[in-house]
Amino acid sequence: MRIGLIVLASAVVLSGCVRSSYESTPVEVNTPKGKVTCQLYTPERVQWDEAIAKPDTMSKQEADNICIEQGAKQLETYRSLGGRS
């Protein structure tokens, strides 16, 4: 049991380090409520896309959804240009 917890803790710590290697330059998206700054990841990691800045009038979930949509748009562009995913 103890070894399992150590392995799990190590995986969690390392996953944060690995995730940063997939980051793109932050992208700003203009919305009716204001600007959302998104941290997008590689096309294969759209599910990780998240808001790193948002208007006060917007929930974190709403901002994250905008970023996921932006990542999906970039994925479609990537695929149309012959990229794989």
C-alpha positions, 0 to 999 in steps of 0.5 A, a space after each residue: 500500500 505504501 509503495 502504491 502511494 509513493 508511486 501515485 504521488 510521484 506520478 502526480 508531481 511529474 505530470 505537472 512537469 511534463 504538462 508544461 512541455 506541451 504549452 503554447 504561447 498564451 492566446 487572447 480571445 475577445 468575448 462580449 464579456 471581455 478578454 480571456 487569456 488561454 493557455 493552449 497545449 498541443 493539438 493532441 492535448 485540447 482537453 488541457 486547454 484552460 483560462 489563465 486570465 478572465 474578466 471578473 464577470 465570467 466564471 472560471 468554467 465559462 472561461 475554460 470552455 472558451 479556451 477549449 473551443 479555441 483549442 478545438 478551432 486550432 485543432 481543426 486548422 491543424 488537421 486541415 493543414 495535414 497534421 495528425 491527431 
